[in-house]
Amino acid sequence: MAPGGTGPQHGLPAQGLSTGPPTNPQFMKISFAALTDVGLVRQNNEDTFLLCDAAERPHTPPPASGEGTAETNGVGVLLAVADGMGGALAGEVASRMAVDALAKAAESLSAEISEEESRELVLRAITQANESIYEASMNNPQQRGMGTTLTAALVRAGRVQFFQVGDSKGYIRRDAQLHQMTEDQSLIGKLIHDKVITAEDAEQLEGGRNIILQALGAEPSVKVDVSTSTLAEGDQVLLCTDGLHGCIRHNELQDLVAGGTDPGKLCEDLVEVAKERGGPDNITVIAVSVLEGGEEPRAPGLLGGIATWFGGLFRDDKND
């Protein structure tokens, strides 16, 4: 995976935090799009993405690109980007396994289950994907050492839950400000988290960004960072692999996202910018716009900070 990109810009503004239920918890109308591109250097595309409207049955494998609208009605839309690694076709296998596990989990989403139950459902799928990828890696010499990053987002009931393994990123754009809602599980990400360096310092560094501290399939168990935020009409959610954020600084990405409210056009524009910068890695991006519904009144903020899942146990990791 290519070096470059920005450090985390964590959290939406702290004012107006709300931990109560959404005023209209069942209805959200969103538009969404996704695009993946091999880039200009790699021979094959090891990225995979998922666009899954859980209310639609049956689910089909993710296409090379896609866009549409959905009325979540409390069921939810599950999104993910996965950046495979391992050489040959192994990275592609790992990222596909991760996305397939999430697509299967989405079949159990319903309007009747709570936010906590939906979170547990997605976490179990990620844990099972990690075990499956690790086992396949151990049992097949051609796939030895394969793994994948995974950044997923479940959009439902006026909220978005982010699930993070590795260094792909999840963002929310609100009022022209782009907020990174995931924390990179990379060497640079850890240095930023530990306040050894700042996010601005990290933009100047070349080394260490592609040293990943967590990946699905790398170890028998995996820790997953989970964060939850409110969503409101006019917000955008963005997921991308480092083939995109590694080529575009945070402030520039913020301007591009703020100027592109059509998800399909935004994905095309972002991929084009990454390719203009040399396209050194596979590029994958998902964009979502909230057209109607969400939290009312608007209540920006991370709900409870970032928590880390360790094989069935949570550790709270509040933002300072």
C-alpha positions, -999 to 999 in steps of 0.1 A, spaced: 0 0 0 12 34 -9 26 59 17 12 93 21 -21 108 34 -32 125 66 -34 117 103 -67 115 120 -89 145 125 -110 130 152 -145 138 162 -173 161 153 -177 193 174 -184 184 210 -213 207 215 -248 193 213 -238 157 221 -269 135 225 -271 99 237 -308 97 235 -328 80 207 -332 98 173 -364 118 170 -374 98 139 -355 66 144 -369 46 115 -366 68 84 -336 79 65 -333 85 28 -298 84 14 -280 83 -20 -248 64 -24 -222 54 -49 -189 35 -50 -160 32 -74 -129 11 -75 -99 15 -99 -67 -5 -103 -47 27 -104 -17 33 -127 10 11 -112 -5 -22 -98 -13 -51 -122 -44 -62 -104 -70 -47 -81 -69 -62 -45 -95 -37 -32 -131 -48 -27 -161 -28 -16 -196 -35 -3 -228 -15 -10 -255 -35 8 -291 -22 13 -301 -47 41 -338 -43 31 -331 -58 -3 -331 -96 -7 -313 -115 -20 -279 -98 -18 -256 -100 -48 -218 -98 -50 -206 -62 -52 -201 -48 -87 -171 -29 -101 -190 3 -94 -225 12 -83 -248 39 -71 -284 42 -60 -307 55 -33 -322 37 -3 -348 44 24 -334 27 54 -367 25 74 -347 13 104 -331 -17 86 -299 -1 75 -273 1 47 -240 -16 52 -209 -2 35 -173 -13 35 -140 -9 17 -112 -36 20 -76 -32 9 -61 -67 4 -24 -75 8 -3 -105 3 10 -106 -33 -2 -125 -63 -40 -128 -60 -40 -135 -22 -49 -99 -13 -79 -100 -36 -90 -133 -19 -87 -118 16 -106 -86 8 -133 -105 -9 -137 -129 20 -141 -99 44 -167 -83 23 -186 -115 17 -188 -121 55 -203 -87 60 -228 -92 31 -240 -124 48 -243 -107 82 -265 -80 66 -291 -107 59 -298 -107 97 -303 -69 100 -338 -58 107 -357 -28 120 -365 -48 152 -329 -52 165 -313 -25 186 -282 -4 178 -262 -26 202 -274 -58 185 -266 -45 151 -231 -36 163 -226 -71 177 -238 -86 145 -212 -68 124 -185 -74 149 -191 -112 149 -189 -111 111 -156 -93 112 -142 -117 138 -153 -147 117 -138 -132 86 -105 -128 104 -105 -164 115 -114 -176 80 -87 -155 63 -61 -166 89 -70 -203 85 -69 -200 47 -35 -183 49 -21 -211 71 -35 -239 50 -26 -227 15 11 -219 8 0 -197 -22 -20 -175 2 5 -175 31 6 -141 47 -25 -126 30 -47 -102 49 -68 -71 44 -77 -38 59 -114 -32 65 -134 0 72 -171 -6 74 -201 17 82 -236 8 91 -260 36 84 -294 32 101 -318 50 124 -302 84 123 -268 70 132 -236 56 116 -215 30 132 -179 28 120 -158 -5 123 -121 -1 117 -92 -26 111 -61 -12 94 -56 21 77 -85 27 53 -105 56 65 -140 67 73 -152 103 74 -183 124 79 -186 158 61 -208 182 80 -212 220 72 -182 220 49 -160 203 75 -146 168 69 -141 148 102 -121 116 102 -141 92 123 -117 63 123 -82 60 138 -55 45 116 -42 12 130 -7 20 116 26 30 130 19 66 121 -16 64 135 -3 51 168 22 79 171 -6 104 165 -28 87 190 0 87 216 6 124 209 42 118 198 34 137 166 5 157 153 -17 150 123 0 179 105 34 165 112 23 131 98 14 147 65 51 155 60 63 120 68 68 93 41 79 63 62 58 43 86 24 50 71 23 17 53 34 -3 84 0 -17 94 -5 -28 131 -38 -46 125 -52 -65 95 -78 -92 91 -60 -125 87 -26 -114 102 -32 -131 136 -57 -156 150 -76 -127 168 -81 -91 158 -91 -59 176 -117 -37 160 -122 0 167 -158 10 168 -172 46 168 -208 59 165 -220 93 154 -253 110 147 -263 117 111 -284 146 99 -299 157 66 -271 172 44 -243 151 60 -220 129 38 -202 97 48 -170 88 29 -150 55 31 -118 51 11 -87 29 9 -52 45 11 -49 45 -27 -71 76 -23 -62 92 10 -25 85 5 -25 109 -25 -47 137 -11 -40 158 20 -69 162 45 -76 199 37 -77 192 0 -99 162 4 -122 183 26 -126 209 -2 -133 182 -28 -159 165 -7 -176 197 3 -179 207 -34 -194 174 -45 -228 165 -32 -236 140 -59 -221 107 -47 -215 92 -82 -197 123 -95 -178 127 -63 -164 92 -65 -154 97 -101 -137 130 -93 -118 117 -63 -105 87 -82 -94 109 -111 -74 132 -87 -57 102 -72 -47 90 -107 -35 125 -116 -11 121 -86 3 90 -100 -22 63 -89 5 43 -71 -21 19 -55 -56 6 -60 -82 32 -54 -116 26 -38 -141 51 -25 -177 50 -12 -197 82 -9 -231 86 9 -254 117 11 -282 119 36 -311 133 17 -339 132 43 -343 121 79 -316 116 105 -313 131 139 -335 161 146 -325 185 161 -290 181 148 -268 166 175 -232 165 162 -206 144 179 -190 111 185 -213 92 209 -190 79 237 -157 82 218 -140 52 202 -142 18 218 -120 -12 209 -134 -47 206 -111 -75 218 -127 -108 210 -160 -101 227 -149 -74 252 -150 -37 248 -124 -11 261 -136 25 260 -110 49 245 -125 84 250 -113 112 229 -96 140 248 
